[in-house]
Amino acid sequence: MTGSLIVVGFFILGCLLGWSGLIPETLLEQDISMYVLYLLMFQVGISIGCDKQLKNILRSIRPKLLLVPLATIIGTLTASAVVGLFISQWTVADCMAIGSGFAYYSLSSILITQLKEPQLGVQLAAELGTIALMANIIREIYALLGAPFFVKYFGRLSPICAGGATTMDTTLPIITRYAGKDLVFVSIFHGILVDFTVPFFVSFFCSL
């Protein structure tokens, strides 16, 4: 939760700096956000590759275990598509691109902004990226706060699906507490797999 608030704080700070005109235009023209995106992708690879439990997870993968991240992906994309049918400003594909962030707000928001800029222009692409940022931050927050409710009414796997890509790190402690320590392995595997799909799904739906 604290991490999400820090991200929002930096976002607001960036908006204020851009609005104030304190940042030189020559610096903005160098497209720094693209380099930030490259660094984020590099960090994703490092975080997955350096996970000490990755080898054990890969060795013990069972076909049945794939159903949990599959349910998360299908459920999220279906809900995003349905919501897109009722929003006139954005297309169904735009809404599905936002949903494809799976709570990975830092990566998905930058990706969407960059990939949609040629189609929508700078202003609308930034707006869509901001929506993605807020939507995925909210998803992480309700996964953290709603875990006891999800377990009680929807079963022990529900907070894992709700947490999306965050279940291998930020939401793991809360999932362990309310869903049980025996689901730690499932939660980490789910987070790694969903995390891995984010750049692919976001890029695909942004290209439609």
Backbone as JSON Lines, residues from 0, in Angstrom:
{"i":0,"aa":"M","n":[0.84,-1.21,0.0],"ca":[0.0,0.0,0.0],"c":[0.87,1.26,0.0]}
{"i":1,"aa":"T","n":[1.91,1.23,0.84],"ca":[2.82,2.37,0.9],"c":[3.49,2.6,-0.44]}
{"i":2,"aa":"G","n":[3.9,1.49,-1.09],"ca":[4.54,1.59,-2.4],"c":[3.63,2.22,-3.43]}
{"i":3,"aa":"S","n":[2.34,1.88,-3.38],"ca":[1.38,2.45,-4.32],"c":[1.23,3.96,-4.11]}
{"i":4,"aa":"L","n":[1.21,4.38,-2.85],"ca":[1.09,5.8,-2.54],"c":[2.32,6.57,-3.0]}
{"i":5,"aa":"I","n":[3.5,5.94,-2.87],"ca":[4.74,6.58,-3.32],"c":[4.69,6.78,-4.83]}
{"i":6,"aa":"V","n":[4.21,5.74,-5.56],"ca":[4.11,5.84,-7.02],"c":[3.18,6.98,-7.42]}
{"i":7,"aa":"V","n":[2.02,7.07,-6.76],"ca":[1.07,8.15,-7.04],"c":[1.7,9.5,-6.73]}
{"i":8,"aa":"G","n":[2.46,9.56,-5.63],"ca":[3.12,10.8,-5.26],"c":[4.12,11.26,-6.32]}
{"i":9,"aa":"F","n":[4.91,10.32,-6.84],"ca":[5.87,10.66,-7.9],"c":[5.15,11.07,-9.18]}
{"i":10,"aa":"F","n":[4.03,10.42,-9.46],"ca":[3.24,10.78,-10.64],"c":[2.74,12.22,-10.54]}
{"i":11,"aa":"I","n":[2.19,12.57,-9.38],"ca":[1.69,13.93,-9.16],"c":[2.83,14.94,-9.24]}
{"i":12,"aa":"L","n":[3.98,14.56,-8.67],"ca":[5.15,15.44,-8.73],"c":[5.58,15.67,-10.18]}
{"i":13,"aa":"G","n":[5.56,14.61,-10.99],"ca":[5.91,14.74,-12.4],"c":[4.95,15.66,-13.14]}
{"i":14,"aa":"C","n":[3.67,15.51,-12.84],"ca":[2.65,16.4,-13.46],"c":[2.9,17.86,-13.1]}
{"i":15,"aa":"L","n":[3.22,18.1,-11.84],"ca":[3.45,19.48,-11.39],"c":[4.71,20.07,-12.04]}
{"i":16,"aa":"L","n":[5.75,19.23,-12.17],"ca":[6.98,19.71,-12.8],"c":[6.76,20.01,-14.28]}
{"i":17,"aa":"G","n":[6.0,19.13,-14.95],"ca":[5.7,19.36,-16.36],"c":[4.87,20.61,-16.56]}
{"i":18,"aa":"W","n":[3.91,20.81,-15.68],"ca":[3.02,21.97,-15.77],"c":[3.76,23.27,-15.47]}
{"i":19,"aa":"S","n":[4.75,23.2,-14.56],"ca":[5.48,24.41,-14.15],"c":[6.45,24.9,-15.22]}
{"i":20,"aa":"G","n":[6.84,24.0,-16.14],"ca":[7.78,24.38,-17.19],"c":[9.22,24.42,-16.72]}
{"i":21,"aa":"L","n":[9.52,23.83,-15.57],"ca":[10.88,23.84,-15.05],"c":[11.81,22.87,-15.78]}
{"i":22,"aa":"I","n":[11.21,21.87,-16.45],"ca":[12.03,20.89,-17.17],"c":[12.29,21.41,-18.58]}
{"i":23,"aa":"P","n":[13.55,21.48,-19.0],"ca":[13.88,21.99,-20.35],"c":[13.24,21.14,-21.45]}
{"i":24,"aa":"E","n":[12.76,21.79,-22.5],"ca":[12.13,21.08,-23.6],"c":[13.09,20.12,-24.3]}
{"i":25,"aa":"T","n":[14.36,20.48,-24.35],"ca":[15.35,19.61,-24.99],"c":[15.45,18.26,-24.28]}
{"i":26,"aa":"L","n":[15.25,18.3,-22.96],"ca":[15.29,17.06,-22.17],"c":[14.08,16.2,-22.48]}
{"i":27,"aa":"L","n":[12.93,16.83,-22.66],"ca":[11.71,16.1,-22.96],"c":[11.75,15.49,-24.35]}
{"i":28,"aa":"E","n":[12.4,16.18,-25.28],"ca":[12.46,15.71,-26.65],"c":[13.3,14.44,-26.8]}
{"i":29,"aa":"Q","n":[14.11,14.12,-25.8],"ca":[14.96,12.93,-25.87],"c":[14.2,11.65,-25.53]}
{"i":30,"aa":"D","n":[12.91,11.78,-25.23],"ca":[12.06,10.62,-24.98],"c":[12.62,9.74,-23.86]}
{"i":31,"aa":"I","n":[12.79,10.34,-22.69],"ca":[13.37,9.64,-21.56],"c":[12.5,8.46,-21.12]}
{"i":32,"aa":"S","n":[11.18,8.61,-21.29],"ca":[10.28,7.55,-20.84],"c":[10.56,6.21,-21.52]}
{"i":33,"aa":"M","n":[11.04,6.25,-22.76],"ca":[11.37,5.02,-23.46],"c":[12.54,4.31,-22.8]}
{"i":34,"aa":"Y","n":[13.53,5.09,-22.34],"ca":[14.67,4.5,-21.65],"c":[14.25,3.95,-20.28]}
{"i":35,"aa":"V","n":[13.31,4.65,-19.64],"ca":[12.76,4.15,-18.38],"c":[12.06,2.82,-18.62]}
{"i":36,"aa":"L","n":[11.35,2.72,-19.74],"ca":[10.67,1.48,-20.1],"c":[11.68,0.35,-20.29]}
{"i":37,"aa":"Y","n":[12.79,0.64,-20.98],"ca":[13.83,-0.38,-21.17],"c":[14.37,-0.86,-19.83]}
{"i":38,"aa":"L","n":[14.58,0.08,-18.91],"ca":[15.08,-0.28,-17.59],"c":[14.07,-1.13,-16.82]}
{"i":39,"aa":"L","n":[12.78,-0.8,-16.97],"ca":[11.75,-1.58,-16.3],"c":[11.73,-3.01,-16.83]}
{"i":40,"aa":"M","n":[11.82,-3.17,-18.15],"ca":[11.84,-4.5,-18.75],"c":[13.06,-5.28,-18.27]}
{"i":41,"aa":"F","n":[14.2,-4.6,-18.16],"ca":[15.42,-5.22,-17.66],"c":[15.22,-5.68,-16.22]}
{"i":42,"aa":"Q","n":[14.57,-4.83,-15.42],"ca":[14.33,-5.15,-14.01],"c":[13.39,-6.35,-13.87]}
{"i":43,"aa":"V","n":[12.38,-6.42,-14.75],"ca":[11.46,-7.56,-14.73],"c":[12.23,-8.85,-14.97]}
{"i":44,"aa":"G","n":[13.11,-8.83,-15.96],"ca":[13.91,-10.02,-16.26],"c":[14.79,-10.42,-15.09]}
{"i":45,"aa":"I","n":[15.42,-9.43,-14.45],"ca":[16.29,-9.72,-13.3],"c":[15.48,-10.3,-12.14]}
{"i":46,"aa":"S","n":[14.32,-9.68,-11.83],"ca":[13.52,-10.12,-10.69],"c":[13.01,-11.55,-10.87]}
{"i":47,"aa":"I","n":[12.67,-11.9,-12.11],"ca":[12.2,-13.27,-12.37],"c":[13.38,-14.24,-12.35]}
{"i":48,"aa":"G","n":[14.48,-13.86,-13.03],"ca":[15.63,-14.74,-13.12],"c":[16.33,-14.99,-11.8]}
{"i":49,"aa":"C","n":[16.32,-13.99,-10.9],"ca":[17.02,-14.11,-9.62],"c":[16.18,-14.73,-8.51]}
{"i":50,"aa":"D","n":[14.91,-15.01,-8.8],"ca":[14.05,-15.6,-7.78],"c":[14.62,-16.96,-7.36]}
{"i":51,"aa":"K","n":[14.97,-17.11,-6.1],"ca":[15.6,-18.33,-5.59],"c":[14.69,-19.55,-5.71]}
{"i":52,"aa":"Q","n":[13.38,-19.3,-5.75],"ca":[12.45,-20.43,-5.82],"c":[12.07,-20.78,-7.26]}
{"i":53,"aa":"L","n":[12.62,-20.04,-8.23],"ca":[12.22,-20.25,-9.62],"c":[12.53,-21.66,-10.1]}
{"i":54,"aa":"K","n":[13.74,-22.17,-9.8],"ca":[14.12,-23.51,-10.24],"c":[13.19,-24.57,-9.66]}
{"i":55,"aa":"N","n":[12.88,-24.43,-8.36],"ca":[11.98,-25.4,-7.72],"c":[10.58,-25.33,-8.32]}
{"i":56,"aa":"I","n":[10.15,-24.09,-8.62],"ca":[8.82,-23.9,-9.21],"c":[8.76,-24.56,-10.59]}
{"i":57,"aa":"L","n":[9.79,-24.35,-11.39],"ca":[9.8,-24.92,-12.74],"c":[9.85,-26.44,-12.71]}
{"i":58,"aa":"R","n":[10.57,-26.99,-11.73],"ca":[10.68,-28.45,-11.63],"c":[9.37,-29.11,-11.22]}
{"i":59,"aa":"S","n":[8.6,-28.41,-10.42],"ca":[7.39,-29.02,-9.85],"c":[6.09,-28.54,-10.49]}
{"i":60,"aa":"I","n":[6.19,-27.93,-11.67],"ca":[5.0,-27.46,-12.36],"c":[4.11,-28.64,-12.76]}
{"i":61,"aa":"R","n":[2.86,-28.55,-12.42],"ca":[1.88,-29.55,-12.83],"c":[0.85,-28.83,-13.7]}
{"i":62,"aa":"P","n":[0.3,-29.51,-14.7],"ca":[-0.69,-28.87,-15.59],"c":[-1.84,-28.2,-14.84]}
{"i":63,"aa":"K","n":[-2.25,-28.82,-13.74],"ca":[-3.37,-28.29,-12.96],"c":[-3.05,-26.92,-12.37]}
{"i":64,"aa":"L","n":[-1.76,-26.7,-12.07],"ca":[-1.34,-25.44,-11.45],"c":[-1.51,-24.27,-12.41]}
{"i":65,"aa":"L","n":[-1.49,-24.54,-13.7],"ca":[-1.63,-23.48,-14.7],"c":[-3.04,-22.9,-14.74]}
{"i":66,"aa":"L","n":[-4.0,-23.59,-14.15],"ca":[-5.39,-23.13,-14.18],"c":[-5.58,-21.84,-13.39]}
{"i":67,"aa":"V","n":[-4.78,-21.62,-12.35],"ca":[-4.95,-20.41,-11.51],"c":[-4.57,-19.15,-12.29]}
{"i":68,"aa":"P","n":[-3.35,-19.05,-12.86],"ca":[-3.05,-17.85,-13.66],"c":[-3.92,-17.76,-14.91]}
{"i":69,"aa":"L","n":[-4.32,-18.9,-15.46],"ca":[-5.2,-18.88,-16.64],"c":[-6.55,-18.26,-16.28]}
{"i":70,"aa":"A","n":[-7.06,-18.62,-15.1],"ca":[-8.33,-18.05,-14.64],"c":[-8.21,-16.54,-14.43]}
{"i":71,"aa":"T","n":[-7.07,-16.11,-13.88],"ca":[-6.83,-14.67,-13.67],"c":[-6.82,-13.93,-14.99]}
{"i":72,"aa":"I","n":[-6.09,-14.46,-15.96],"ca":[-5.96,-13.79,-17.27],"c":[-7.3,-13.74,-18.0]}
{"i":73,"aa":"I","n":[-7.99,-14.88,-18.07],"ca":[-9.28,-14.93,-18.77],"c":[-10.31,-14.04,-18.09]}
{"i":74,"aa":"G","n":[-10.39,-14.13,-16.77],"ca":[-11.36,-13.34,-16.02],"c":[-11.12,-11.84,-16.16]}
{"i":75,"aa":"T","n":[-9.85,-11.43,-16.06],"ca":[-9.5,-10.01,-16.17],"c":[-9.81,-9.46,-17.57]}
{"i":76,"aa":"L","n":[-9.4,-10.19,-18.59],"ca":[-9.61,-9.72,-19.96],"c":[-11.09,-9.72,-20.33]}
{"i":77,"aa":"T","n":[-11.83,-10.7,-19.84],"ca":[-13.27,-10.74,-20.11],"c":[-13.98,-9.55,-19.46]}
{"i":78,"aa":"A","n":[-13.66,-9.3,-18.19],"ca":[-14.26,-8.16,-17.48],"c":[-13.88,-6.84,-18.13]}
{"i":79,"aa":"S","n":[-12.63,-6.71,-18.57],"ca":[-12.17,-5.48,-19.22],"c":[-12.91,-5.25,-20.53]}
{"i":80,"aa":"A","n":[-13.14,-6.35,-21.28],"ca":[-13.87,-6.24,-22.55],"c":[-15.31,-5.82,-22.32]}
{"i":81,"aa":"V","n":[-15.94,-6.38,-21.28],"ca":[-17.34,-6.03,-20.97],"c":[-17.44,-4.55,-20.58]}
{"i":82,"aa":"V","n":[-16.51,-4.09,-19.75],"ca":[-16.5,-2.68,-19.36],"c":[-16.3,-1.79,-20.58]}
{"i":83,"aa":"G","n":[-15.45,-2.24,-21.51],"ca":[-15.18,-1.46,-22.71],"c":[-16.4,-1.25,-23.59]}
{"i":84,"aa":"L","n":[-17.36,-2.16,-23.49],"ca":[-18.59,-2.04,-24.28],"c":[-19.45,-0.86,-23.82]}
{"i":85,"aa":"F","n":[-19.25,-0.43,-22.58],"ca":[-20.07,0.65,-22.01],"c":[-19.34,1.99,-21.94]}
{"i":86,"aa":"I","n":[-18.1,2.02,-22.44],"ca":[-17.33,3.27,-22.43],"c":[-17.17,3.74,-23.87]}
{"i":87,"aa":"S","n":[-17.64,4.93,-24.15],"ca":[-17.62,5.43,-25.52],"c":[-16.27,6.04,-25.92]}
{"i":88,"aa":"Q","n":[-15.56,6.61,-24.96],"ca":[-14.31,7.31,-25.28],"c":[-13.2,6.36,-25.7]}
{"i":89,"aa":"W","n":[-13.16,5.17,-25.07],"ca":[-12.08,4.22,-25.33],"c":[-12.64,2.95,-25.97]}
{"i":90,"aa":"T","n":[-11.84,2.32,-26.8],"ca":[-12.26,1.09,-27.46],"c":[-12.16,-0.09,-26.5]}
{"i":91,"aa":"V","n":[-12.76,-1.2,-26.89],"ca":[-12.66,-2.43,-26.1],"c":[-11.2,-2.85,-25.97]}
{"i":92,"aa":"A","n":[-10.45,-2.72,-27.07],"ca":[-9.02,-3.08,-27.05],"c":[-8.24,-2.2,-26.06]}
{"i":93,"aa":"D","n":[-8.58,-0.91,-25.98],"ca":[-7.92,-0.01,-25.02],"c":[-8.16,-0.47,-23.59]}
{"i":94,"aa":"C","n":[-9.41,-0.82,-23.31],"ca":[-9.77,-1.28,-21.96],"c":[-9.09,-2.61,-21.63]}
{"i":95,"aa":"M","n":[-8.96,-3.47,-22.63],"ca":[-8.28,-4.74,-22.41],"c":[-6.78,-4.54,-22.21]}
{"i":96,"aa":"A","n":[-6.22,-3.53,-22.87],"ca":[-4.8,-3.19,-22.65],"c":[-4.58,-2.74,-21.21]}
{"i":97,"aa":"I","n":[-5.52,-1.94,-20.69],"ca":[-5.44,-1.49,-19.3],"c":[-5.54,-2.69,-18.36]}
{"i":98,"aa":"G","n":[-6.52,-3.56,-18.61],"ca":[-6.69,-4.75,-17.77],"c":[-5.48,-5.67,-17.83]}
{"i":99,"aa":"S","n":[-4.79,-5.67,-18.97],"ca":[-3.62,-6.54,-19.16],"c":[-2.45,-6.17,-18.25]}
{"i":100,"aa":"G","n":[-2.56,-5.05,-17.57],"ca":[-1.53,-4.69,-16.61],"c":[-1.5,-5.61,-15.42]}
{"i":101,"aa":"F","n":[-2.65,-6.24,-15.09],"ca":[-2.76,-7.21,-13.99],"c":[-2.12,-6.68,-12.7]}
{"i":102,"aa":"A","n":[-2.35,-5.41,-12.42],"ca":[-1.86,-4.72,-11.21],"c":[-0.39,-4.32,-11.3]}
{"i":103,"aa":"Y","n":[0.26,-4.61,-12.42],"ca":[1.65,-4.17,-12.61],"c":[1.59,-2.76,-13.19]}
{"i":104,"aa":"Y","n":[1.3,-1.78,-12.34],"ca":[0.97,-0.43,-12.79],"c":[2.16,0.32,-13.4]}
{"i":105,"aa":"S","n":[3.35,0.12,-12.86],"ca":[4.5,0.9,-13.35],"c":[4.85,0.54,-14.79]}
{"i":106,"aa":"L","n":[4.86,-0.74,-15.1],"ca":[5.21,-1.18,-16.46],"c":[4.09,-0.92,-17.45]}
{"i":107,"aa":"S","n":[2.87,-1.32,-17.09],"ca":[1.75,-1.22,-18.03],"c":[1.42,0.22,-18.41]}
{"i":108,"aa":"S","n":[1.5,1.14,-17.46],"ca":[1.15,2.54,-17.77],"c":[2.13,3.16,-18.75]}
{"i":109,"aa":"I","n":[3.42,2.89,-18.57],"ca":[4.43,3.43,-19.49],"c":[4.31,2.78,-20.86]}
{"i":110,"aa":"L","n":[4.1,1.46,-20.87],"ca":[3.94,0.75,-22.14],"c":[2.77,1.31,-22.94]}
{"i":111,"aa":"I","n":[1.64,1.46,-22.29],"ca":[0.44,1.96,-22.97],"c":[0.66,3.37,-23.5]}
{"i":112,"aa":"T","n":[1.25,4.23,-22.69],"ca":[1.52,5.6,-23.13],"c":[2.39,5.63,-24.37]}
{"i":113,"aa":"Q","n":[3.44,4.82,-24.36],"ca":[4.37,4.81,-25.49],"c":[3.76,4.2,-26.74]}
{"i":114,"aa":"L","n":[3.06,3.07,-26.58],"ca":[2.54,2.35,-27.73],"c":[1.33,3.03,-28.37]}
{"i":115,"aa":"K","n":[0.55,3.77,-27.57],"ca":[-0.65,4.41,-28.1],"c":[-0.39,5.82,-28.64]}
{"i":116,"aa":"E","n":[0.78,6.37,-28.35],"ca":[1.06,7.74,-28.78],"c":[0.96,7.94,-30.3]}
{"i":117,"aa":"P","n":[1.48,7.01,-31.13],"ca":[1.34,7.2,-32.58],"c":[-0.11,7.21,-33.06]}
{"i":118,"aa":"Q","n":[-0.99,6.48,-32.37],"ca":[-2.4,6.39,-32.76],"c":[-3.23,7.54,-32.22]}
{"i":119,"aa":"L","n":[-3.0,7.86,-30.95],"ca":[-3.88,8.81,-30.25],"c":[-3.3,10.21,-30.1]}
{"i":120,"aa":"G","n":[-2.0,10.33,-30.23],"ca":[-1.36,11.6,-29.93],"c":[-0.88,11.62,-28.49]}
{"i":121,"aa":"V","n":[-0.05,12.59,-28.17],"ca":[0.6,12.64,-26.85],"c":[-0.42,12.77,-25.72]}
{"i":122,"aa":"Q","n":[-1.38,13.68,-25.86],"ca":[-2.31,13.97,-24.77],"c":[-3.2,12.79,-24.43]}
{"i":123,"aa":"L","n":[-3.85,12.19,-25.46],"ca":[-4.75,11.07,-25.21],"c":[-3.99,9.83,-24.76]}
{"i":124,"aa":"A","n":[-2.79,9.62,-25.3],"ca":[-1.98,8.47,-24.89],"c":[-1.58,8.6,-23.42]}
{"i":125,"aa":"A","n":[-1.22,9.82,-23.02],"ca":[-0.87,10.06,-21.61],"c":[-2.09,9.86,-20.72]}
{"i":126,"aa":"E","n":[-3.26,10.26,-21.2],"ca":[-4.49,10.08,-20.43],"c":[-4.8,8.6,-20.24]}
{"i":127,"aa":"L","n":[-4.66,7.83,-21.31],"ca":[-4.91,6.39,-21.22],"c":[-3.89,5.72,-20.3]}
{"i":128,"aa":"G","n":[-2.64,6.16,-20.38],"ca":[-1.61,5.63,-19.5],"c":[-1.89,5.94,-18.04]}
{"i":129,"aa":"T","n":[-2.43,7.13,-17.79],"ca":[-2.79,7.53,-16.42],"c":[-3.94,6.67,-15.89]}
{"i":130,"aa":"I","n":[-4.91,6.4,-16.75],"ca":[-6.02,5.53,-16.36],"c":[-5.5,4.14,-16.01]}
{"i":131,"aa":"A","n":[-4.55,3.65,-16.83],"ca":[-3.95,2.34,-16.56],"c":[-3.21,2.34,-15.22]}
{"i":132,"aa":"L","n":[-2.49,3.42,-14.96],"ca":[-1.77,3.55,-13.69],"c":[-2.72,3.46,-12.51]}
{"i":133,"aa":"M","n":[-3.78,4.27,-12.55],"ca":[-4.72,4.32,-11.43],"c":[-5.51,3.01,-11.29]}
{"i":134,"aa":"A","n":[-5.95,2.44,-12.43],"ca":[-6.74,1.21,-12.39],"c":[-5.94,0.06,-11.78]}
{"i":135,"aa":"N","n":[-4.67,-0.04,-12.15],"ca":[-3.85,-1.15,-11.65],"c":[-3.38,-0.93,-10.22]}
{"i":136,"aa":"I","n":[-3.19,0.34,-9.82],"ca":[-2.9,0.62,-8.42],"c":[-4.1,0.25,-7.56]}
{"i":137,"aa":"I","n":[-5.3,0.62,-8.02],"ca":[-6.52,0.29,-7.28],"c":[-6.68,-1.22,-7.16]}
{"i":138,"aa":"R","n":[-6.33,-1.95,-8.23],"ca":[-6.43,-3.41,-8.16],"c":[-5.53,-3.97,-7.06]}
{"i":139,"aa":"E","n":[-4.31,-3.46,-6.98],"ca":[-3.4,-3.94,-5.94],"c":[-3.94,-3.6,-4.55]}
{"i":140,"aa":"I","n":[-4.49,-2.4,-4.41],"ca":[-5.0,-1.98,-3.1],"c":[-6.19,-2.83,-2.67]}
{"i":141,"aa":"Y","n":[-7.13,-3.09,-3.6],"ca":[-8.27,-3.89,-3.17],"c":[-7.88,-5.34,-2.95]}
{"i":142,"aa":"A","n":[-6.8,-5.82,-3.6],"ca":[-6.3,-7.17,-3.32],"c":[-5.73,-7.23,-1.9]}
{"i":143,"aa":"L","n":[-5.04,-6.16,-1.5],"ca":[-4.48,-6.11,-0.15],"c":[-5.56,-5.99,0.92]}
{"i":144,"aa":"L","n":[-6.5,-5.08,0.7],"ca":[-7.53,-4.82,1.7],"c":[-8.66,-5.86,1.69]}
{"i":145,"aa":"G","n":[-8.9,-6.43,0.51],"ca":[-10.05,-7.34,0.39],"c":[-9.75,-8.8,0.57]}
{"i":146,"aa":"A","n":[-8.49,-9.15,0.84],"ca":[-8.11,-10.57,0.96],"c":[-8.98,-11.36,1.94]}
{"i":147,"aa":"P","n":[-9.25,-10.85,3.15],"ca":[-10.1,-11.62,4.08],"c":[-11.51,-11.85,3.51]}
{"i":148,"aa":"F","n":[-12.06,-10.84,2.86],"ca":[-13.4,-10.95,2.27],"c":[-13.4,-11.97,1.14]}
{"i":149,"aa":"F","n":[-12.39,-11.92,0.27],"ca":[-12.32,-12.86,-0.85],"c":[-12.24,-14.3,-0.37]}
{"i":150,"aa":"V","n":[-11.39,-14.54,0.64],"ca":[-11.22,-15.9,1.17],"c":[-12.53,-16.4,1.77]}
{"i":151,"aa":"K","n":[-13.22,-15.54,2.48],"ca":[-14.46,-15.93,3.16],"c":[-15.58,-16.27,2.2]}
{"i":152,"aa":"Y","n":[-15.72,-15.48,1.15],"ca":[-16.87,-15.64,0.26],"c":[-16.57,-16.32,-1.08]}
{"i":153,"aa":"F","n":[-15.3,-16.33,-1.5],"ca":[-14.98,-16.88,-2.82],"c":[-13.92,-17.97,-2.81]}
{"i":154,"aa":"G","n":[-13.41,-18.32,-1.64],"ca":[-12.43,-19.39,-1.57],"c":[-11.0,-18.9,-1.43]}
{"i":155,"aa":"R","n":[-10.12,-19.81,-1.1],"ca":[-8.73,-19.43,-0.78],"c":[-7.92,-18.99,-1.99]}
{"i":156,"aa":"L","n":[-8.3,-19.4,-3.18],"ca":[-7.55,-19.0,-4.36],"c":[-7.94,-17.61,-4.88]}
{"i":157,"aa":"S","n":[-9.07,-17.1,-4.41],"ca":[-9.58,-15.82,-4.94],"c":[-8.66,-14.63,-4.7]}
{"i":158,"aa":"P","n":[-8.0,-14.48,-3.53],"ca":[-7.09,-13.34,-3.39],"c":[-5.88,-13.44,-4.29]}
{"i":159,"aa":"I","n":[-5.5,-14.66,-4.68],"ca":[-4.39,-14.83,-5.61],"c":[-4.78,-14.3,-6.99]}
{"i":160,"aa":"C","n":[-5.96,-14.67,-7.44],"ca":[-6.45,-14.16,-8.73],"c":[-6.63,-12.65,-8.69]}
{"i":161,"aa":"A","n":[-7.12,-12.14,-7.57],"ca":[-7.33,-10.69,-7.44],"c":[-6.02,-9.93,-7.47]}
{"i":162,"aa":"G","n":[-4.95,-10.51,-6.93],"ca":[-3.66,-9.84,-6.84],"c":[-2.92,-9.72,-8.15]}
{"i":163,"aa":"G","n":[-3.3,-10.51,-9.16],"ca":[-2.65,-10.43,-10.46],"c":[-1.16,-10.69,-10.4]}
{"i":164,"aa":"A","n":[-0.39,-9.79,-10.99],"ca":[1.06,-9.96,-11.07],"c":[1.78,-9.69,-9.75]}
{"i":165,"aa":"T","n":[1.05,-9.18,-8.75],"ca":[1.69,-8.78,-7.49],"c":[1.79,-9.92,-6.49]}
{"i":166,"aa":"T","n":[1.27,-11.1,-6.82],"ca":[1.19,-12.17,-5.83],"c":[2.54,-12.81,-5.52]}
{"i":167,"aa":"M","n":[3.58,-12.45,-6.26],"ca":[4.9,-12.99,-5.93],"c":[5.7,-12.02,-5.06]}
{"i":168,"aa":"D","n":[5.13,-10.82,-4.81],"ca":[5.87,-9.87,-3.99],"c":[4.97,-9.09,-3.02]}
{"i":169,"aa":"T","n":[4.35,-8.01,-3.47],"ca":[3.68,-7.09,-2.54],"c":[2.46,-7.7,-1.84]}
{"i":170,"aa":"T","n":[1.68,-8.5,-2.54],"ca":[0.47,-9.06,-1.91],"c":[0.72,-10.45,-1.32]}
{"i":171,"aa":"L","n":[1.93,-11.0,-1.48],"ca":[2.21,-12.35,-0.97],"c":[2.02,-12.48,0.54]}
{"i":172,"aa":"P","n":[2.51,-11.52,1.36],"ca":[2.32,-11.66,2.82],"c":[0.85,-11.71,3.22]}
{"i":173,"aa":"I","n":[0.03,-10.86,2.6],"ca":[-1.39,-10.82,2.98],"c":[-2.11,-12.08,2.51]}
{"i":174,"aa":"I","n":[-1.7,-12.6,1.34],"ca":[-2.29,-13.85,0.84],"c":[-1.91,-15.0,1.76]}
{"i":175,"aa":"T","n":[-0.65,-15.05,2.17],"ca":[-0.17,-16.1,3.08],"c":[-0.94,-16.07,4.4]}
{"i":176,"aa":"R","n":[-1.2,-14.87,4.87],"ca":[-1.88,-14.71,6.16],"c":[-3.31,-15.22,6.12]}
{"i":177,"aa":"Y","n":[-4.04,-14.89,5.07],"ca":[-5.47,-15.21,5.04],"c":[-5.82,-16.46,4.23]}
{"i":178,"aa":"A","n":[-4.99,-16.8,3.24],"ca":[-5.29,-17.98,2.43],"c":[-4.56,-19.22,2.93]}
{"i":179,"aa":"G","n":[-3.48,-19.03,3.66],"ca":[-2.74,-20.16,4.2],"c":[-1.35,-20.28,3.61]}
{"i":180,"aa":"K","n":[-0.41,-20.74,4.45],"ca":[0.98,-20.85,4.01],"c":[1.17,-21.92,2.94]}
{"i":181,"aa":"D","n":[0.24,-22.87,2.85],"ca":[0.37,-23.93,1.86],"c":[0.16,-23.42,0.43]}
{"i":182,"aa":"L","n":[-0.34,-22.18,0.29],"ca":[-0.58,-21.61,-1.03],"c":[0.53,-20.63,-1.46]}
{"i":183,"aa":"V","n":[1.59,-20.57,-0.68],"ca":[2.7,-19.67,-1.02],"c":[3.29,-20.04,-2.39]}
{"i":184,"aa":"F","n":[3.52,-21.32,-2.6],"ca":[4.08,-21.79,-3.87],"c":[3.17,-21.41,-5.04]}
{"i":185,"aa":"V","n":[1.87,-21.64,-4.88],"ca":[0.91,-21.31,-5.93],"c":[0.91,-19.81,-6.2]}
{"i":186,"aa":"S","n":[0.97,-19.02,-5.15],"ca":[0.95,-17.57,-5.27],"c":[2.17,-17.05,-6.02]}
{"i":187,"aa":"I","n":[3.35,-17.58,-5.69],"ca":[4.58,-17.13,-6.34],"c":[4.57,-17.54,-7.82]}
{"i":188,"aa":"F","n":[4.2,-18.79,-8.08],"ca":[4.14,-19.26,-9.46],"c":[3.15,-18.43,-10.28]}
{"i":189,"aa":"H","n":[2.0,-18.15,-9.69],"ca":[0.97,-17.34,-10.34],"c":[1.52,-15.94,-10.68]}
{"i":190,"aa":"G","n":[2.19,-15.32,-9.71],"ca":[2.72,-13.98,-9.91],"c":[3.77,-13.93,-11.01]}
{"i":191,"aa":"I","n":[4.68,-14.92,-11.03],"ca":[5.73,-14.96,-12.04],"c":[5.12,-15.11,-13.43]}
{"i":192,"aa":"L","n":[4.18,-16.03,-13.58],"ca":[3.6,-16.3,-14.89],"c":[2.78,-15.11,-15.41]}
{"i":193,"aa":"V","n":[1.94,-14.53,-14.54],"ca":[1.12,-13.39,-14.95],"c":[2.01,-12.18,-15.23]}
{"i":194,"aa":"D","n":[3.03,-11.98,-14.4],"ca":[4.0,-10.9,-14.6],"c":[4.63,-11.0,-15.99]}
{"i":195,"aa":"F","n":[4.98,-12.2,-16.37],"ca":[5.64,-12.45,-17.65],"c":[4.75,-12.1,-18.84]}
{"i":196,"aa":"T","n":[3.44,-12.22,-18.67],"ca":[2.51,-11.99,-19.79],"c":[2.18,-10.52,-20.01]}
{"i":197,"aa":"V","n":[2.45,-9.67,-19.02],"ca":[2.03,-8.27,-19.1],"c":[2.52,-7.55,-20.37]}
{"i":198,"aa":"P","n":[3.84,-7.54,-20.67],"ca":[4.27,-6.81,-21.87],"c":[3.69,-7.37,-23.17]}
{"i":199,"aa":"F","n":[3.44,-8.68,-23.21],"ca":[2.91,-9.29,-24.43],"c":[1.44,-8.91,-24.66]}
{"i":200,"aa":"F","n":[0.63,-9.03,-23.61],"ca":[-0.79,-8.7,-23.75],"c":[-1.0,-7.2,-23.97]}
{"i":201,"aa":"V","n":[-0.28,-6.38,-23.22],"ca":[-0.42,-4.92,-23.38],"c":[-0.03,-4.52,-24.8]}
{"i":202,"aa":"S","n":[1.09,-5.03,-25.29],"ca":[1.54,-4.69,-26.65],"c":[0.55,-5.16,-27.7]}
{"i":203,"aa":"F","n":[-0.01,-6.35,-27.48],"ca":[-0.97,-6.89,-28.45],"c":[-2.23,-6.04,-28.53]}
{"i":204,"aa":"F","n":[-2.82,-5.71,-27.39],"ca":[-4.08,-4.95,-27.41],"c":[-3.86,-3.49,-27.82]}
{"i":205,"aa":"C","n":[-2.67,-2.97,-27.57],"ca":[-2.38,-1.59,-28.01],"c":[-2.2,-1.53,-29.52]}
{"i":206,"aa":"S","n":[-1.88,-2.66,-30.13],"ca":[-1.67,-2.68,-31.59],"c":[-2.98,-2.84,-32.37]}
{"i":207,"aa":"L","n":[-4.07,-3.17,-31.68],"ca":[-5.34,-3.39,-32.36],"c":[-6.03,-2.07,-32.72]}
